[in-house]
Amino acid sequence: MRNLNNVPKVIMESKSIGSPINFKWTKKKINDLLDPIEGNDDLESTLMQINHKGSIGLTAALLEWVYWRFTGYTQATNDTQKRIEALWCSINDKEQTNPLLFDTDFDTPVTGSVNGALWIALMNVRMIDVRYRKGSYFLQNELVGLVLLARHITPKKKKFDTWFSETIYDLMHTHPNPYRNKELDQSDEAVYNSSNEPVISREYFFDAAFTYSSEASENAIHNFIDNLDHKSNAFLNFSKKAS
């Protein structure tokens, strides 16, 4: 899976490609997705059990669910693809990626089931990226909205649910959160260094034949990065020295 041109099998089976945009998109649903923490304590607690690089890998995978759902419906997916690429690169070395800036003035309305849903997804990813770069101990909280959105727009939700449950189970074992039982500083001023966490690759989330190991993940992520067009993606900056 060296690039994003091949659709993951599970996303194909979920009927996300080319299905009518007929999911509910009301003011209440928008508000629920914009402020998803209340009422989703169990999901938040589950996400807090995985570490930072596992969380960024999950972010990239969830954004790919959104990307394929809207491919063919909006040109904005071209930009989304570049953000997915940058997320994978940031797992290898976040210093060689640029911040995933998006609508910093909040000018884009969230109405419209395609552009509105995509706006919420990209804003969620923006906030995840901010917390990852900062080393926030509350990074995982920002994934709640992205999980709920990806599930909401997926036609065959049981496919998504099975994939998500299996993925989270695996992540808790291979990429556990080392501080999940600590008393966290609610001021969010403390900084966590994730640089020594093991990398994770796209295959981990989408290739049933992939057997996880640190070496296999390193090889897969480097193969992915080597096959990118670095110059055409403004979110990549490989002129920076590796940290």
C-alpha positions in Angstrom: 0.0 0.0 0.0 2.6 2.5 -1.1 0.2 5.3 -2.0 -3.4 6.4 -1.6 -4.5 5.3 -5.1 -5.6 1.9 -4.0 -8.9 1.8 -2.1 -8.7 -0.4 1.1 -10.9 -3.5 0.9 -12.9 -2.7 4.0 -13.8 0.8 2.6 -15.0 -0.8 -0.6 -17.1 -3.3 1.3 -18.6 -0.5 3.3 -20.1 0.9 0.1 -18.4 4.3 0.7 -17.3 4.7 -2.9 -19.9 6.4 -5.1 -22.9 5.8 -2.8 -25.5 8.5 -2.7 -25.0 11.3 -0.2 -28.1 10.5 1.8 -26.9 10.5 5.4 -28.7 12.8 7.9 -27.2 16.3 7.9 -29.3 18.5 10.2 -28.4 21.4 12.5 -28.6 19.0 15.5 -26.3 16.5 13.9 -23.8 19.3 13.0 -23.9 20.6 16.6 -23.4 17.1 17.9 -20.3 16.6 15.7 -18.9 20.0 16.5 -19.1 19.4 20.3 -18.9 15.6 20.6 -17.3 15.2 24.0 -20.6 15.2 26.0 -22.3 11.8 25.9 -19.3 10.0 24.4 -17.4 9.2 27.6 -16.9 5.6 26.7 -15.4 6.4 23.3 -13.2 9.1 24.8 -11.9 6.7 27.5 -11.2 4.0 24.9 -9.2 6.4 22.7 -7.2 7.5 25.7 -5.8 4.0 25.9 -3.6 4.4 22.8 -0.4 6.4 22.4 0.3 9.4 20.2 1.7 7.7 17.1 -1.1 5.2 17.2 -3.6 8.0 17.5 -2.1 9.8 14.5 -2.2 6.6 12.5 -5.8 6.2 13.4 -6.4 9.9 12.5 -5.0 9.3 9.0 -7.0 6.1 8.6 -10.3 7.8 9.7 -9.6 10.7 7.3 -9.2 8.2 4.6 -12.7 6.9 5.2 -13.9 10.4 4.8 -11.7 11.0 1.7 -13.1 8.0 -0.2 -16.7 8.7 0.8 -16.5 12.2 -0.9 -14.2 11.4 -3.8 -16.1 12.3 -6.9 -18.4 14.7 -5.1 -15.9 17.5 -4.4 -12.5 18.7 -5.6 -11.6 19.4 -2.0 -10.6 15.7 -1.7 -7.4 16.5 -3.5 -6.3 18.7 -0.6 -7.6 16.0 1.8 -5.3 13.4 0.2 -2.3 15.6 0.8 -3.2 16.0 4.5 -3.4 12.2 4.8 0.0 11.9 3.3 1.4 14.5 5.7 -0.1 12.6 8.7 1.7 9.4 7.8 4.9 11.4 7.3 4.5 13.1 10.7 4.5 9.7 12.4 7.9 9.1 11.0 9.1 12.7 11.8 6.7 15.5 12.5 9.5 18.1 12.0 9.4 17.3 8.3 5.8 18.3 7.9 4.1 21.6 8.1 1.1 22.4 10.3 -2.2 21.2 8.8 -3.7 24.7 8.7 -7.4 24.9 7.8 -9.9 27.7 7.7 -8.1 29.5 10.6 -10.7 32.4 10.4 -13.7 30.0 10.5 -15.0 31.5 7.3 -16.4 28.3 5.8 -20.0 27.3 6.8 -20.5 23.7 7.9 -23.9 23.5 6.1 -24.1 21.1 3.2 -23.7 17.4 3.6 -20.5 17.2 1.6 -18.6 20.4 2.2 -19.9 20.7 5.8 -18.9 17.2 6.7 -15.5 17.6 5.1 -15.0 20.9 7.0 -15.7 19.2 10.3 -13.3 16.3 9.4 -10.5 18.7 8.4 -11.0 20.9 11.4 -10.8 17.9 13.7 -7.6 16.8 12.0 -6.3 20.3 12.3 -6.8 20.2 16.1 -5.3 16.7 16.4 -2.2 18.0 14.5 -1.9 21.0 16.8 -2.0 18.8 19.9 0.4 16.3 18.4 2.9 19.0 17.6 2.6 20.5 21.1 2.9 17.1 22.8 -0.5 17.5 24.6 -1.5 14.8 27.0 -5.0 15.3 25.8 -4.3 14.5 22.1 -6.7 11.5 22.0 -9.7 13.6 23.1 -9.7 15.3 19.7 -10.3 12.0 17.9 -13.8 11.6 19.2 -15.5 13.9 16.6 -13.6 12.3 13.7 -14.6 8.8 14.7 -18.3 9.8 15.0 -18.2 11.7 11.7 -16.5 8.8 9.8 -19.1 6.4 11.1 -22.0 8.7 10.4 -21.2 9.1 6.7 -20.4 5.4 6.1 -23.3 3.6 4.3 -22.6 0.2 5.9 -22.0 1.1 9.5 -21.5 -2.5 10.7 -18.4 -2.7 8.4 -17.0 0.5 10.0 -17.9 -0.7 13.5 -16.2 -4.1 13.1 -13.1 -2.4 11.6 -12.9 0.2 14.3 -13.4 -2.3 17.2 -10.7 -4.6 15.8 -8.3 -1.7 15.2 -8.7 -0.3 18.7 -8.2 -3.7 20.2 -5.0 -4.1 18.3 -3.8 -0.6 19.1 -4.3 -1.0 22.8 -1.9 -3.9 22.6 0.8 -2.7 20.2 0.6 1.1 20.9 -0.7 1.5 24.5 -0.8 4.9 26.1 2.0 5.0 28.7 0.3 7.7 30.8 -3.3 6.6 30.8 -3.3 5.9 34.6 -1.5 9.1 35.6 -3.1 12.2 37.1 -3.1 14.6 34.2 -2.5 18.3 34.5 -5.8 19.8 33.4 -4.1 23.1 32.4 -2.7 21.1 29.3 0.6 22.8 29.8 2.7 19.6 30.3 4.5 18.3 27.2 4.7 14.6 26.3 7.6 13.5 24.0 6.3 10.8 21.6 9.5 10.6 19.5 10.5 7.2 21.0 7.1 5.6 20.3 7.1 2.9 17.6 5.9 4.0 14.2 2.8 2.7 12.6 1.9 2.3 8.9 -1.2 2.4 6.7 -1.0 -1.4 6.3 -1.7 -1.8 10.0 -5.1 -0.3 9.5 -6.0 -1.6 6.0 -4.1 -4.7 5.0 -5.4 -7.9 6.5 -2.2 -9.7 5.4 0.1 -7.3 7.3 1.8 -8.7 10.4 2.8 -5.9 12.8 6.3 -5.6 14.0 8.5 -2.5 14.5 10.7 -3.5 11.5 7.7 -4.2 9.2 6.2 -0.8 10.2 9.4 1.0 9.6 9.8 -0.5 6.2 6.2 0.1 5.2 6.2 3.8 6.3 9.5 4.5 4.5 8.1 2.8 1.3 5.1 5.0 1.6 7.1 8.2 2.0 9.5 7.3 -0.8 6.6 7.0 -3.2 5.2 10.4 -2.5 5.6 13.5 -4.7 7.2 15.7 -2.0 7.3 18.8 -4.1 3.6 18.8 -4.9 2.5 18.5 -1.3 2.8 21.8 0.6 2.3 20.1 3.9 5.6 18.2 3.5 9.0 19.8 4.2 11.8 17.4 3.7 14.3 20.2 3.6 14.3 20.0 7.4 16.8 17.7 9.0 15.5 14.6 10.6 15.2 15.0 14.4 
